[in-house]
Amino acid sequence: MIARNVISSLLGPLKNTDTGEEAINIMNVYHVKHLPIVVGTELLGLISEDDILNHDLDETLGTYKLSLVNPYCQENDHLFEVMQKMALNRLTTIPVVDGSNQYLGLISIEDVFNFFGESYAFKEPGSIIILETDRSKYSLSEIARICESEGILIFSSFVTANLDSTILYVTLKLNTFEVSRLVNAFQRYDYTVSGAFSEDEYIDTLRERYHSLMNFLSI
């Protein structure tokens, strides 16, 4: 689950001889707001839609001042690091470079979604449970033990939190559709179960949010 394994097979970089209008057209086709500019294998930087719209569209990109010169990831960066960099910089794509900082390709938001959608944990049938727990009481080993005591396996898990709260939200992908006994078990251990979904319901929700994001990016 490293950056070079998620490089886009469809979307390539811009050249410094491309015009602003050509760049905007490519962004509109692929529903992205950022693209790298590359000469040979040298990454010059990342250009945003705003950079282009604030400039003369007939001019070549080599004449543009880039507001995003540094955002990139190394080919061996874990996908979580890639996602963090994209989130911190509000990027729709991020360039990938090798150990010599030579350009290898780019990763788009859609590539990240597709990677997780094709992963084993998402493909296997099952259900989703979302737990609430205080940060000071969080223990993944205890959560796993409770699941295993009910004969249920955890295919994947991830944790989210609000910066202004000590509450953690633990999302579990499980290998069963019947979770009522497990919900009761978690409640006995003072966990709050804030959601329990069949996989189809959860994937439909994620798909709706994904389409909403793509519609937002195309505005």
N, C-alpha and C positions, 0 to 999 in steps of 0.2 A: 504494500500500500504506500508506494513512494511516487514522487512527482513524475518521473520519466515513464511510469506505467499508465499515466492518465493523460498524456499529451494528446491534444486534439488531432484527429486524422483528417478533419475537414477544413479547419480554419487556419490560415497561415498569416504571416506578418505583413506589414506594409513596407514599402521601399521609400527612401527619402525623395525619390523622383515622382512618387504618386502625388496627385493633387488632393486638396482638402475635399473636393466634391467626390472624387473616387473613394476616399476613405469613408466618408459619410454613407455612401451607397453600400459599401461592404458591411459597415456596422448595422445598417438597417436590415440587410438581408439576413444576418446572423443574430440579430437582436442583442448586440453587445454595445457598450459605451466606451470601451477601451481596446486599443490594439498596439502591439509593439512595432517599432520602426527598426528595421534591420538592414545593414549593409554587409553583404557576404554572410559572415557568421557573427558580426559585431552587433551587439544590442545597443542602439543609441538611446533608447528610452521608451516610455509608454505614452502614447498620445490619447487624450480623452475627447469625447464628443464636444465638451465645452471649449477645449483648446481650439478645435477646428471652427466651431461656430463663432468664436471671437476673433477669427482671422479671415483673410480673403480666401474664399473657397477655390479660386482659380490658381492660387499660388501652390508651389510644391511643398511637401512636408518638410523638406530640408531647410526652409526659411522660417519654420514655426519655432516658437519658444515653448518647450515642453514643461508642463507643470509636474509631471510624474517621471522623473529620471531614474530613481532607484528601485522602485518595487519590482522584485523578481524573486524566484526561488531556485535553489540548487536541485539538480536532478535526483539526489538522494534524500531530499527533505521528505519527511512523513506527510501524508495527505492532510493530517490534522494541522501541521504547521502551514501548509499551503492555504488551507481554509482560513486560518487565523490571519495570515497576511492579507488575503483577499477581503476579509471582513473589516480589518482595521483600516484599510485604505479604500474601502467601498468599491472594490474592483469587480468588473464583470469578466475580465480575463487577466491572467498573470503569465509573464514569460518564464521559461525554464532554461537555465544555463548549466553548462558542465563545470568541472573543476577549474578550467581556464577561463571561465566566464564567457564562453562562446555559446551563442544562441542555439538551442535544440528544438524549441517549439513553444507552444503556449497551452495553457489550461483554461477552459471557460467554465462558468457556473454550470452550464448544461453537461459538460464532461464529468463534473463532480457528481451531479445527480445521477447520471447514467452509470457511473462506477458503482455507487452504492446500490442502485436499483438492480444491478447484475450480480451483486455479491451474494454469497451463500446464505447469509443470515436473512436477507430480504426475500430471496427466492423460496426458501423453505416455508411451507405452510405453518400457520400458528396464530398467535394472538399477541396483543400489546397491552401492557399494564404500565400506568404511570403512578409512581409513589411520591409522596411528599415526606421529607424528613428534615430535621434540623441539621445544619452542617456539623455540629459537634457530635451528633449521634450517627452520622453516616458510616456504614460499614458494608462494603460490597460482599465481604465474606459471609456476613450474617444474612444478607439478602439471598445469596446463593444457597446457603444452608436451609433457609426456610423453603425455597423453591424445591430443593432436592428432597426435603422431608415429605413433600407432597408428590414426589415422583416426576417433577417437572424440570426440564433443562432450560437454561438461558442461552439462546443463540447469540444475542448481542445486548449491550447496554450502553447508555450514555447519560451524562449528567448535565443539567442546565441549572442556572441560578440567576437571580436578580442581584445586581450589585448593592442595592439598598436593603437587602433582606438576608437573613441567615438560613432561609429555607432553600433546600435543594430539591430538584425534581429529577427523579431517576426513571428513565424510560427503559422497559425491558421487553425484548422480543423473545417469546416463549415457544416451545415446541408442542403446544396444545391449544385447542379451541375452548376447552372447558376450564374456566378459571375461578369459578365461584368458591371452591374450597380454598384455593390459594388466596383469594381476596380476604376470606375469613381469617386465614392464618396470619396474614400481614396485619390485620386489624388487632388480632390478639397480641401482637408484638408492638402495638402502638404506632404503626405506620398508617398514614392517611392515604387511601387509594383514591387519587383524583380522577382516574380514568381507566376504563377497561374496554378494549375494542377488539372486534374480530379484525384480522389482517386486512380484509377487503375494505372495511370501514376506514381504517387508518390510512391505507394507501390512497383511497379516494380523497381523503382530507389533504394528504400531502400533494396529490396530483392537482387538486383545486388551488392550493397555495402556490404550486409551481407555475401553473398557467396564469395566475394573478400576477406573479413576479414577471413572467415573460411579457404579459400585456403592459405592465408598468414600464418595463425597459424599452418597449416599442413606442411609447408615447413621445 
